[in-house]
Amino acid sequence: MDRFAGKCAFVTGAGAGIGRGIALALAAEGATVAVVDIDETAARQAVEAISSGGGRGIALTCDVAVRAAVFAAMKRCVEEAGRLDILVNNAVYFHYAPLVDMPETIVHKMVEVGMKGPIWATQAATPHLIAAGGGSIINMSSVAVSFSIRHAAVYTMIKGALDALTRQQAVELGPHNIRVNAIAPGPVSTPGANSVIDAQGWEVRQARTPLRKLTTVEEVGAAAVYLASVEAASISGTTLKIDGAITIAGP
């Protein structure tokens, strides 16, 4: 399992949940993975999990909302690994509420992390990906873009913007052999999602999914591995749904 042997990945929000699952999956395929998270302890624990599986990880504490911090983390990553081949923009900040009730500070934080963070990381990564002869950028979208989710107006707006960024950058960076795609997972039980969805909410989501199962972190990780690999060499500008068909099932 060495599809990414000698290569390096930079994964934001990788201390827990989907980001951690993606980091572990890429490391299992031989990549050196920079585990980037605002939570230093979570980043270190994810690297420990990578190491225990025989992989190599680099724990980087970073607030992706701060451009200078992202560039500094990217610089350290490349200094330690020698190159960059894969960027995964996964970091996000959740808050569900009716739009009319959303506090200004929360909206700012969601946009700074979820929308500006991927911009800063893409800016920081692009020169290194070009230097490596090309690579892969993966943005984390959501099925929320495909149908209305109650009290998720700001979150949905951010994920829709990431889909648009994915398409635009696929065209802009394609001549440099950089592929840009997005993953839109179905409902995934993670610490972040569990903070806003209760047990009844998960049961409703599972029942609405034609496959009658929730998407797993491991399945999202496998999708990221595929999109970053040579097997997906002609795939760019696409948002891949890993959702058990929930977005086409109807009400």
Secondary structure, DSSP 8 states (H G I E B T S, - for coil): --TTTT-EEEEETTTSHHHHHHHHHHHHTT-EEEEEES-HHHHHHHHHHHHHTT-EEEEEE--TTSHHHHHHHHHHHHHHHS---EEEE---------GGG--HHHHHHHHIIIIIHHHHHHHHHHHHHHHTT-EEEEEE--GGGTS--TT-HHHHHHHHHHHHHHHHHHHHHGGGTEEEEEEEE--B--HHHHTT--HHHHHHHHHHSTTSS-B-HHHHHHHHHHHHSGGGTT--S-EEEESTTGGGS--
